[in-house]
Amino acid sequence: MSARPERAVHHEGALRVLRGRKIRRPAIAPWMIMALVGITAFLGLVFARTSLDNSAFELAELDTAIVEQTEINRDLNIEIASLENPARIAPLAEEMGLVIPEETHQILVDLDRDAPQVVQASSEGTQ
């Protein structure tokens, strides 16, 4: 077997330094600022959406309360109408001894003066 002969290495002038571009690290600050703005915007949207949802829930509760109070008001108006019914009041009045008057009097009052004065008192039956 035969070995190859070694190449002759010349140390003088064989190596030289070439000036190239300076290796730059990528700038992190703009990316950090963009990430911070993005996170802040996201959290702001979440907060705004949560506030709107809470307001919507409160409005729904208020609408329900309004419907309930409207129904109660309607029921009370029906009860008032039944209590004011003359057919219900007449027998109660008779039990208390109240009667419908047979004779009525009409009194006219002059309201143009400072102190009201009776102008005419008449009975409907005498006219």
SULDA-V704414 format. One record per pair of residues at least 24 apart in sequence whose C-alpha atoms are under 7 Angstrom apart, sorted by sequence separation. I is the first residue (numbers start at 1). GAP is how many residues later the second one is. D is the distance in Angstrom with one decimal. If there is no record, write none. Layout:
BEGIN
i,gap,d
I,GAP,D
I,GAP,D
END
This chain:
BEGIN
none
END
